[in-house]
């Protein structure tokens, strides 16, 4: 292993790609409550559940 490495030609963030992006989405209260209840029963965060269901629906198209 070298004592020093030369990163002078390196490019910051070159291989970084965010997995998810935050979005602001307005949903009816009853829909949010439904997903929160369902997510609680499955012991997952409700945003994760909504994401999974949207992904599944997209694959069906």
PDB file of N, CA, C and O in Angstrom:
ATOM      1  N   UNK A   1       0.844  -1.175   0.000  1.00  0.00           N
ATOM      2  CA  UNK A   1       0.000   0.000   0.000  1.00  0.00           C
ATOM      3  C   UNK A   1       0.891   1.240   0.000  1.00  0.00           C
ATOM      4  O   UNK A   1       1.871   1.309   0.741  1.00  0.00           O
ATOM      5  N   UNK A   2       0.549   2.200  -0.821  1.00  0.00           N
ATOM      6  CA  UNK A   2       1.322   3.430  -0.900  1.00  0.00           C
ATOM      7  C   UNK A   2       1.043   4.319   0.308  1.00  0.00           C
ATOM      8  O   UNK A   2      -0.025   4.256   0.916  1.00  0.00           O
ATOM      9  N   UNK A   3       2.034   5.151   0.637  1.00  0.00           N
ATOM     10  CA  UNK A   3       1.825   6.108   1.724  1.00  0.00           C
ATOM     11  C   UNK A   3       0.947   7.265   1.266  1.00  0.00           C
ATOM     12  O   UNK A   3       0.184   7.823   2.054  1.00  0.00           O
ATOM     13  N   UNK A   4       1.060   7.626  -0.018  1.00  0.00           N
ATOM     14  CA  UNK A   4       0.261   8.718  -0.563  1.00  0.00           C
ATOM     15  C   UNK A   4      -0.330   8.320  -1.910  1.00  0.00           C
ATOM     16  O   UNK A   4       0.281   7.567  -2.669  1.00  0.00           O
ATOM     17  N   UNK A   5      -1.489   8.817  -2.191  1.00  0.00           N
ATOM     18  CA  UNK A   5      -2.144   8.579  -3.474  1.00  0.00           C
ATOM     19  C   UNK A   5      -2.415   9.925  -4.144  1.00  0.00           C
ATOM     20  O   UNK A   5      -2.738  10.905  -3.472  1.00  0.00           O
ATOM     21  N   UNK A   6      -2.284   9.968  -5.456  1.00  0.00           N
ATOM     22  CA  UNK A   6      -2.487  11.200  -6.212  1.00  0.00           C
ATOM     23  C   UNK A   6      -3.900  11.218  -6.794  1.00  0.00           C
ATOM     24  O   UNK A   6      -4.221  10.456  -7.706  1.00  0.00           O
ATOM     25  N   UNK A   7      -4.727  12.092  -6.256  1.00  0.00           N
ATOM     26  CA  UNK A   7      -6.101  12.236  -6.733  1.00  0.00           C
ATOM     27  C   UNK A   7      -6.292  13.524  -7.530  1.00  0.00           C
ATOM     28  O   UNK A   7      -7.422  13.970  -7.727  1.00  0.00           O
ATOM     29  N   UNK A   8      -5.197  14.119  -7.986  1.00  0.00           N
ATOM     30  CA  UNK A   8      -5.292  15.407  -8.675  1.00  0.00           C
ATOM     31  C   UNK A   8      -6.084  15.318  -9.980  1.00  0.00           C
ATOM     32  O   UNK A   8      -6.653  16.320 -10.415  1.00  0.00           O
ATOM     33  N   UNK A   9      -6.135  14.152 -10.610  1.00  0.00           N
ATOM     34  CA  UNK A   9      -6.909  13.981 -11.841  1.00  0.00           C
ATOM     35  C   UNK A   9      -8.304  13.416 -11.572  1.00  0.00           C
ATOM     36  O   UNK A   9      -9.064  13.155 -12.504  1.00  0.00           O
ATOM     37  N   UNK A  10      -8.632  13.231 -10.304  1.00  0.00           N
ATOM     38  CA  UNK A  10      -9.932  12.654  -9.943  1.00  0.00           C
ATOM     39  C   UNK A  10     -11.078  13.610 -10.229  1.00  0.00           C
ATOM     40  O   UNK A  10     -10.900  14.828 -10.241  1.00  0.00           O
ATOM     41  N   UNK A  11     -12.239  13.051 -10.455  1.00  0.00           N
ATOM     42  CA  UNK A  11     -13.445  13.834 -10.705  1.00  0.00           C
ATOM     43  C   UNK A  11     -14.419  13.564  -9.565  1.00  0.00           C
ATOM     44  O   UNK A  11     -14.858  12.432  -9.363  1.00  0.00           O
ATOM     45  N   UNK A  12     -14.748  14.616  -8.826  1.00  0.00           N
ATOM     46  CA  UNK A  12     -15.628  14.475  -7.664  1.00  0.00           C
ATOM     47  C   UNK A  12     -17.026  14.036  -8.099  1.00  0.00           C
ATOM     48  O   UNK A  12     -17.617  14.614  -9.011  1.00  0.00           O
ATOM     49  N   UNK A  13     -17.541  13.005  -7.431  1.00  0.00           N
ATOM     50  CA  UNK A  13     -18.903  12.541  -7.678  1.00  0.00           C
ATOM     51  C   UNK A  13     -19.103  11.791  -8.984  1.00  0.00           C
ATOM     52  O   UNK A  13     -20.242  11.611  -9.417  1.00  0.00           O
ATOM     53  N   UNK A  14     -18.049  11.360  -9.610  1.00  0.00           N
ATOM     54  CA  UNK A  14     -18.156  10.723 -10.924  1.00  0.00           C
ATOM     55  C   UNK A  14     -19.039   9.473 -10.913  1.00  0.00           C
ATOM     56  O   UNK A  14     -19.800   9.241 -11.852  1.00  0.00           O
ATOM     57  N   UNK A  15     -18.938   8.683  -9.869  1.00  0.00           N
ATOM     58  CA  UNK A  15     -19.680   7.424  -9.821  1.00  0.00           C
ATOM     59  C   UNK A  15     -20.894   7.501  -8.904  1.00  0.00           C
ATOM     60  O   UNK A  15     -21.553   6.490  -8.661  1.00  0.00           O
ATOM     61  N   UNK A  16     -21.192   8.685  -8.396  1.00  0.00           N
ATOM     62  CA  UNK A  16     -22.326   8.840  -7.492  1.00  0.00           C
ATOM     63  C   UNK A  16     -23.612   9.019  -8.291  1.00  0.00           C
ATOM     64  O   UNK A  16     -23.701   9.876  -9.170  1.00  0.00           O
ATOM     65  N   UNK A  17     -24.583   8.212  -7.974  1.00  0.00           N
ATOM     66  CA  UNK A  17     -25.904   8.358  -8.576  1.00  0.00           C
ATOM     67  C   UNK A  17     -26.927   8.141  -7.470  1.00  0.00           C
ATOM     68  O   UNK A  17     -26.993   7.050  -6.905  1.00  0.00           O
ATOM     69  N   UNK A  18     -27.723   9.152  -7.149  1.00  0.00           N
ATOM     70  CA  UNK A  18     -28.687   8.980  -6.067  1.00  0.00           C
ATOM     71  C   UNK A  18     -29.692   7.875  -6.387  1.00  0.00           C
ATOM     72  O   UNK A  18     -30.180   7.764  -7.512  1.00  0.00           O
ATOM     73  N   UNK A  19     -29.984   7.075  -5.392  1.00  0.00           N
ATOM     74  CA  UNK A  19     -30.921   5.968  -5.577  1.00  0.00           C
ATOM     75  C   UNK A  19     -32.359   6.467  -5.648  1.00  0.00           C
ATOM     76  O   UNK A  19     -33.162   5.981  -6.444  1.00  0.00           O
ATOM     77  N   UNK A  20     -32.665   7.439  -4.810  1.00  0.00           N
ATOM     78  CA  UNK A  20     -34.020   7.975  -4.770  1.00  0.00           C
ATOM     79  C   UNK A  20     -33.945   9.493  -4.707  1.00  0.00           C
ATOM     80  O   UNK A  20     -32.967  10.061  -4.221  1.00  0.00           O
ATOM     81  N   UNK A  21     -34.976  10.132  -5.199  1.00  0.00           N
ATOM     82  CA  UNK A  21     -35.041  11.585  -5.115  1.00  0.00           C
ATOM     83  C   UNK A  21     -36.274  11.972  -4.307  1.00  0.00           C
ATOM     84  O   UNK A  21     -37.333  11.362  -4.455  1.00  0.00           O
ATOM     85  N   UNK A  22     -36.138  12.978  -3.460  1.00  0.00           N
ATOM     86  CA  UNK A  22     -37.297  13.404  -2.677  1.00  0.00           C
ATOM     87  C   UNK A  22     -38.294  14.152  -3.559  1.00  0.00           C
ATOM     88  O   UNK A  22     -37.909  14.967  -4.398  1.00  0.00           O
ATOM     89  N   UNK A  23     -39.566  13.864  -3.359  1.00  0.00           N
ATOM     90  CA  UNK A  23     -40.626  14.563  -4.092  1.00  0.00           C
ATOM     91  C   UNK A  23     -41.700  15.009  -3.107  1.00  0.00           C
ATOM     92  O   UNK A  23     -41.898  14.396  -2.057  1.00  0.00           O
ATOM     93  N   UNK A  24     -42.373  16.064  -3.460  1.00  0.00           N
ATOM     94  CA  UNK A  24     -43.502  16.528  -2.667  1.00  0.00           C
ATOM     95  C   UNK A  24     -44.764  16.161  -3.436  1.00  0.00           C
ATOM     96  O   UNK A  24     -44.941  16.562  -4.586  1.00  0.00           O
ATOM     97  N   UNK A  25     -45.624  15.407  -2.801  1.00  0.00           N
ATOM     98  CA  UNK A  25     -46.816  14.893  -3.469  1.00  0.00           C
ATOM     99  C   UNK A  25     -48.019  15.090  -2.555  1.00  0.00           C
ATOM    100  O   UNK A  25     -47.989  14.685  -1.392  1.00  0.00           O
ATOM    101  N   UNK A  26     -49.048  15.692  -3.058  1.00  0.00           N
ATOM    102  CA  UNK A  26     -50.253  15.920  -2.256  1.00  0.00           C
ATOM    103  C   UNK A  26     -51.250  14.790  -2.509  1.00  0.00           C
ATOM    104  O   UNK A  26     -51.709  14.572  -3.630  1.00  0.00           O
ATOM    105  N   UNK A  27     -51.565  14.085  -1.428  1.00  0.00           N
ATOM    106  CA  UNK A  27     -52.517  12.975  -1.499  1.00  0.00           C
ATOM    107  C   UNK A  27     -53.664  13.243  -0.535  1.00  0.00           C
ATOM    108  O   UNK A  27     -53.499  13.968   0.446  1.00  0.00           O
ATOM    109  N   UNK A  28     -54.810  12.667  -0.812  1.00  0.00           N
ATOM    110  CA  UNK A  28     -55.939  12.779   0.108  1.00  0.00           C
ATOM    111  C   UNK A  28     -55.585  12.091   1.423  1.00  0.00           C
ATOM    112  O   UNK A  28     -54.850  11.104   1.453  1.00  0.00           O
ATOM    113  N   UNK A  29     -56.131  12.643   2.512  1.00  0.00           N
ATOM    114  CA  UNK A  29     -55.824  12.139   3.842  1.00  0.00           C
ATOM    115  C   UNK A  29     -56.164  10.657   3.997  1.00  0.00           C
ATOM    116  O   UNK A  29     -55.387   9.904   4.584  1.00  0.00           O
ATOM    117  N   UNK A  30     -57.316  10.233   3.475  1.00  0.00           N
ATOM    118  CA  UNK A  30     -57.719   8.836   3.630  1.00  0.00           C
ATOM    119  C   UNK A  30     -56.762   7.885   2.909  1.00  0.00           C
ATOM    120  O   UNK A  30     -56.558   6.757   3.358  1.00  0.00           O
ATOM    121  N   UNK A  31     -56.182   8.326   1.810  1.00  0.00           N
ATOM    122  CA  UNK A  31     -55.220   7.491   1.085  1.00  0.00           C
ATOM    123  C   UNK A  31     -53.950   7.317   1.908  1.00  0.00           C
ATOM    124  O   UNK A  31     -53.424   6.210   2.024  1.00  0.00           O
ATOM    125  N   UNK A  32     -53.463   8.416   2.478  1.00  0.00           N
ATOM    126  CA  UNK A  32     -52.254   8.344   3.306  1.00  0.00           C
ATOM    127  C   UNK A  32     -52.500   7.456   4.524  1.00  0.00           C
ATOM    128  O   UNK A  32     -51.654   6.635   4.876  1.00  0.00           O
ATOM    129  N   UNK A  33     -53.650   7.619   5.165  1.00  0.00           N
ATOM    130  CA  UNK A  33     -53.973   6.792   6.330  1.00  0.00           C
ATOM    131  C   UNK A  33     -54.049   5.314   5.962  1.00  0.00           C
ATOM    132  O   UNK A  33     -53.602   4.456   6.724  1.00  0.00           O
ATOM    133  N   UNK A  34     -54.612   5.018   4.798  1.00  0.00           N
ATOM    134  CA  UNK A  34     -54.692   3.635   4.330  1.00  0.00           C
ATOM    135  C   UNK A  34     -53.294   3.038   4.181  1.00  0.00           C
ATOM    136  O   UNK A  34     -53.028   1.939   4.667  1.00  0.00           O
ATOM    137  N   UNK A  35     -52.403   3.770   3.507  1.00  0.00           N
ATOM    138  CA  UNK A  35     -51.051   3.259   3.291  1.00  0.00           C
ATOM    139  C   UNK A  35     -50.269   3.157   4.598  1.00  0.00           C
ATOM    140  O   UNK A  35     -49.476   2.232   4.772  1.00  0.00           O
ATOM    141  N   UNK A  36     -50.484   4.093   5.514  1.00  0.00           N
ATOM    142  CA  UNK A  36     -49.802   4.021   6.811  1.00  0.00           C
ATOM    143  C   UNK A  36     -50.260   2.787   7.587  1.00  0.00           C
ATOM    144  O   UNK A  36     -49.446   2.104   8.209  1.00  0.00           O
ATOM    145  N   UNK A  37     -51.565   2.502   7.550  1.00  0.00           N
ATOM    146  CA  UNK A  37     -52.089   1.323   8.246  1.00  0.00           C
ATOM    147  C   UNK A  37     -51.540   0.046   7.617  1.00  0.00           C
ATOM    148  O   UNK A  37     -51.083  -0.851   8.325  1.00  0.00           O
ATOM    149  N   UNK A  38     -51.585  -0.034   6.303  1.00  0.00           N
ATOM    150  CA  UNK A  38     -51.083  -1.209   5.592  1.00  0.00           C
ATOM    151  C   UNK A  38     -49.588  -1.399   5.841  1.00  0.00           C
ATOM    152  O   UNK A  38     -49.128  -2.521   6.057  1.00  0.00           O
ATOM    153  N   UNK A  39     -48.839  -0.313   5.813  1.00  0.00           N
ATOM    154  CA  UNK A  39     -47.394  -0.377   6.045  1.00  0.00           C
ATOM    155  C   UNK A  39     -47.093  -0.817   7.471  1.00  0.00           C
ATOM    156  O   UNK A  39     -46.154  -1.577   7.706  1.00  0.00           O
ATOM    157  N   UNK A  40     -47.887  -0.342   8.415  1.00  0.00           N
ATOM    158  CA  UNK A  40     -47.706  -0.736   9.811  1.00  0.00           C
ATOM    159  C   UNK A  40     -47.923  -2.235   9.986  1.00  0.00           C
ATOM    160  O   UNK A  40     -47.176  -2.893  10.710  1.00  0.00           O
ATOM    161  N   UNK A  41     -48.933  -2.765   9.329  1.00  0.00           N
ATOM    162  CA  UNK A  41     -49.204  -4.208   9.395  1.00  0.00           C
ATOM    163  C   UNK A  41     -48.054  -5.013   8.801  1.00  0.00           C
ATOM    164  O   UNK A  41     -47.748  -6.108   9.274  1.00  0.00           O
ATOM    165  N   UNK A  42     -47.420  -4.473   7.765  1.00  0.00           N
ATOM    166  CA  UNK A  42     -46.311  -5.172   7.102  1.00  0.00           C
ATOM    167  C   UNK A  42     -44.953  -4.801   7.700  1.00  0.00           C
ATOM    168  O   UNK A  42     -43.916  -5.325   7.293  1.00  0.00           O
ATOM    169  N   UNK A  43     -44.979  -3.881   8.681  1.00  0.00           N
ATOM    170  CA  UNK A  43     -43.762  -3.434   9.372  1.00  0.00           C
ATOM    171  C   UNK A  43     -42.725  -2.845   8.413  1.00  0.00           C
ATOM    172  O   UNK A  43     -41.539  -3.170   8.479  1.00  0.00           O
ATOM    173  N   UNK A  44     -43.198  -1.979   7.527  1.00  0.00           N
ATOM    174  CA  UNK A  44     -42.321  -1.243   6.608  1.00  0.00           C
ATOM    175  C   UNK A  44     -42.750   0.226   6.620  1.00  0.00           C
ATOM    176  O   UNK A  44     -43.903   0.525   6.930  1.00  0.00           O
ATOM    177  N   UNK A  45     -41.848   1.139   6.289  1.00  0.00           N
ATOM    178  CA  UNK A  45     -42.252   2.544   6.182  1.00  0.00           C
ATOM    179  C   UNK A  45     -43.280   2.725   5.058  1.00  0.00           C
ATOM    180  O   UNK A  45     -43.206   2.063   4.023  1.00  0.00           O
ATOM    181  N   UNK A  46     -44.225   3.620   5.277  1.00  0.00           N
ATOM    182  CA  UNK A  46     -45.297   3.753   4.285  1.00  0.00           C
ATOM    183  C   UNK A  46     -44.792   4.277   2.946  1.00  0.00           C
ATOM    184  O   UNK A  46     -45.347   3.927   1.904  1.00  0.00           O
ATOM    185  N   UNK A  47     -43.737   5.120   2.953  1.00  0.00           N
ATOM    186  CA  UNK A  47     -43.187   5.592   1.677  1.00  0.00           C
ATOM    187  C   UNK A  47     -42.586   4.433   0.891  1.00  0.00           C
ATOM    188  O   UNK A  47     -42.692   4.387  -0.334  1.00  0.00           O
ATOM    189  N   UNK A  48     -41.957   3.502   1.595  1.00  0.00           N
ATOM    190  CA  UNK A  48     -41.377   2.320   0.955  1.00  0.00           C
ATOM    191  C   UNK A  48     -42.475   1.467   0.337  1.00  0.00           C
ATOM    192  O   UNK A  48     -42.318   0.948  -0.768  1.00  0.00           O
ATOM    193  N   UNK A  49     -43.573   1.325   1.044  1.00  0.00           N
ATOM    194  CA  UNK A  49     -44.707   0.551   0.532  1.00  0.00           C
ATOM    195  C   UNK A  49     -45.303   1.203  -0.718  1.00  0.00           C
ATOM    196  O   UNK A  49     -45.569   0.523  -1.709  1.00  0.00           O
ATOM    197  N   UNK A  50     -45.509   2.510  -0.669  1.00  0.00           N
ATOM    198  CA  UNK A  50     -46.053   3.217  -1.834  1.00  0.00           C
ATOM    199  C   UNK A  50     -45.110   3.063  -3.018  1.00  0.00           C
ATOM    200  O   UNK A  50     -45.562   2.821  -4.137  1.00  0.00           O
ATOM    201  N   UNK A  51     -43.808   3.200  -2.790  1.00  0.00           N
ATOM    202  CA  UNK A  51     -42.819   3.056  -3.858  1.00  0.00           C
ATOM    203  C   UNK A  51     -42.885   1.654  -4.471  1.00  0.00           C
ATOM    204  O   UNK A  51     -42.854   1.504  -5.692  1.00  0.00           O
ATOM    205  N   UNK A  52     -42.974   0.639  -3.623  1.00  0.00           N
ATOM    206  CA  UNK A  52     -43.021  -0.745  -4.107  1.00  0.00           C
ATOM    207  C   UNK A  52     -44.285  -0.996  -4.935  1.00  0.00           C
ATOM    208  O   UNK A  52     -44.229  -1.653  -5.974  1.00  0.00           O
ATOM    209  N   UNK A  53     -45.419  -0.473  -4.473  1.00  0.00           N
ATOM    210  CA  UNK A  53     -46.671  -0.669  -5.207  1.00  0.00           C
ATOM    211  C   UNK A  53     -46.669   0.080  -6.541  1.00  0.00           C
ATOM    212  O   UNK A  53     -47.181  -0.424  -7.540  1.00  0.00           O
ATOM    213  N   UNK A  54     -46.096   1.275  -6.554  1.00  0.00           N
ATOM    214  CA  UNK A  54     -45.980   2.017  -7.820  1.00  0.00           C
ATOM    215  C   UNK A  54     -45.069   1.277  -8.800  1.00  0.00           C
ATOM    216  O   UNK A  54     -45.368   1.185  -9.990  1.00  0.00           O
ATOM    217  N   UNK A  55     -43.952   0.749  -8.284  1.00  0.00           N
ATOM    218  CA  UNK A  55     -43.023   0.004  -9.140  1.00  0.00           C
ATOM    219  C   UNK A  55     -43.704  -1.236  -9.722  1.00  0.00           C
ATOM    220  O   UNK A  55     -43.546  -1.539 -10.905  1.00  0.00           O
ATOM    221  N   UNK A  56     -44.463  -1.954  -8.884  1.00  0.00           N
ATOM    222  CA  UNK A  56     -45.171  -3.154  -9.345  1.00  0.00           C
ATOM    223  C   UNK A  56     -46.175  -2.799 -10.443  1.00  0.00           C
ATOM    224  O   UNK A  56     -46.281  -3.497 -11.451  1.00  0.00           O
ATOM    225  N   UNK A  57     -46.903  -1.714 -10.232  1.00  0.00           N
ATOM    226  CA  UNK A  57     -47.897  -1.288 -11.226  1.00  0.00           C
ATOM    227  C   UNK A  57     -47.227  -0.905 -12.544  1.00  0.00           C
ATOM    228  O   UNK A  57     -47.750  -1.215 -13.614  1.00  0.00           O
ATOM    229  N   UNK A  58     -46.087  -0.239 -12.478  1.00  0.00           N
ATOM    230  CA  UNK A  58     -45.359   0.137 -13.695  1.00  0.00           C
ATOM    231  C   UNK A  58     -44.895  -1.085 -14.477  1.00  0.00           C
ATOM    232  O   UNK A  58     -44.887  -1.071 -15.708  1.00  0.00           O
ATOM    233  N   UNK A  59     -44.510  -2.137 -13.769  1.00  0.00           N
ATOM    234  CA  UNK A  59     -44.055  -3.361 -14.438  1.00  0.00           C
ATOM    235  C   UNK A  59     -45.208  -4.066 -15.145  1.00  0.00           C
ATOM    236  O   UNK A  59     -44.994  -4.812 -16.101  1.00  0.00           O
ATOM    237  N   UNK A  60     -46.424  -3.828 -14.675  1.00  0.00           N
ATOM    238  CA  UNK A  60     -47.601  -4.444 -15.292  1.00  0.00           C
ATOM    239  C   UNK A  60     -48.015  -3.737 -16.580  1.00  0.00           C
ATOM    240  O   UNK A  60     -48.748  -4.307 -17.388  1.00  0.00           O
ATOM    241  N   UNK A  61     -47.557  -2.513 -16.778  1.00  0.00           N
ATOM    242  CA  UNK A  61     -47.955  -1.736 -17.965  1.00  0.00           C
ATOM    243  C   UNK A  61     -47.311  -2.260 -19.227  1.00  0.00           C
ATOM    244  O   UNK A  61     -47.542  -1.719 -20.308  1.00  0.00           O
TER     245      UNK A  61
END
